Amino acid sequence: MDAVALNTIFRAYDDRLAELDASASTNPYARGIAWIAGEYVPLHEARVPLVDQGFLHGYQTYDAPAVWDGQFFRLDDHIARLEASCARLRLRLPISREELKRLLAEMVAKSGLRDALAEMIVTKGIVDTRQLASDTVINNLYMFAKPYSWVMRHGMQQTTGGSAIVARTVRRVPPGAIDPTAKSLQWGDLVRAMFEAQDRGATYAMLTDGDGNLTEGPAFNILLVNDGVIYTPDRGCLKGITRECVFEIAKYSGLTVRCEVVPVDMAYHCDEIFLSSTAGGIMPITSLDGQAVNGGEVGPVTKMVMSEYWAMHYDSKYRLEVKYTD
Ligand SMILES: *Cc1c(COP(=O)(O)O)cnc(C)c1O
């Protein structure tokens, strides 16, 4: 797909975004909706029970699929990952996969949001702290949908690329402490890295494993391009579904992907750096630790992957239509 087509996709999104203000005057859920204990509430009025162990001791996992132009994107992949995350943490979804999909679609339909990020949060639920290892309790599910948000805004920022640092004051929590392949609301290390990025005048923080290798950042995977090969860490990070899209794009484009240990050093000598996340897609990094990457320009592989990624959103095999009533 070419740059003109990508601009068309983004221009149509901006038009839909403009309509959001109008719908907010008539629909209380247009700015976001939550589903808690079977009830729908406007997102910013939603409350969780204080004694849920998800809140008290961070016993939780979640996943976050996107809705783009009225269709879920790769919803089954997100639900499969949520189920895998739950299994790792000995949590169980309190409803069936089919019911979950039905409720998610119903919730998004009620919001009227054509472009959204939906979250499904599974917590241990209400159980005594000393009973955390019990497996009889029914786990809690919380869901919400909010207008689609961007780790890096499309348009200007994604055209010029963002500035990143490799965090020096904090490392990513080791897999031996918290399993990074189960998506988690535990952001202690990621937030510290965001502080450091801000202190050092950058926007994005990339974390290491504390041993000189890259892992990931706050809700994004890290990919490097070197001599036409894409490198991305195989451990210490979430198996991102956006990154999975990159693997597929690389495959049909004849590019090699190497998912392996990626030394930090490579980031300082590679041709291109980009980040991947459901919240924003493919995000070029053109400055690292204050030094230009690829002469400060978004590189050709990043541009190609970005266009293909958004084109994928219109491929019927990845889409599930939301049936809006209006
Ligand atoms: C969600 C997330 C990602 C990106 O995963 P996607 O499936 O591409 O959205 C990467 N790292 C962390 C820590 C995340 O929470």
The ligand as a MOL file (V3000), in Angstrom:
LIG
                    3D

  0  0  0     0  0            999 V3000
M  V30 BEGIN CTAB
M  V30 COUNTS 15 15 0 0 0
M  V30 BEGIN ATOM
M  V30 1 C 0.1830 -4.5330 25.2310 0
M  V30 2 C 1.6650 -4.5080 25.3630 0
M  V30 3 C 2.5220 -4.6030 24.2510 0
M  V30 4 C 2.0190 -4.5890 22.8090 0
M  V30 5 O 1.1990 -5.6640 22.4990 0
M  V30 6 P 0.1290 -5.5700 21.3100 0
M  V30 7 O -0.5320 -6.8960 21.3360 0
M  V30 8 O 0.8830 -5.3110 20.0680 0
M  V30 9 O -0.7850 -4.4290 21.6390 0
M  V30 10 C 3.8860 -4.7160 24.4770 0
M  V30 11 N 4.3820 -4.6720 25.7260 0
M  V30 12 C 3.6020 -4.5380 26.8100 0
M  V30 13 C 4.2230 -4.4810 28.1550 0
M  V30 14 C 2.2200 -4.4520 26.6630 0
M  V30 15 O 1.4370 -4.3030 27.7410 0
M  V30 END ATOM
M  V30 BEGIN BOND
M  V30 1 1 1 2
M  V30 2 1 2 3
M  V30 3 2 2 14
M  V30 4 1 3 4
M  V30 5 2 3 10
M  V30 6 1 4 5
M  V30 7 1 5 6
M  V30 8 2 6 7
M  V30 9 1 6 8
M  V30 10 1 6 9
M  V30 11 1 10 11
M  V30 12 2 11 12
M  V30 13 1 12 13
M  V30 14 1 12 14
M  V30 15 1 14 15
M  V30 END BOND
M  V30 END CTAB
M  END
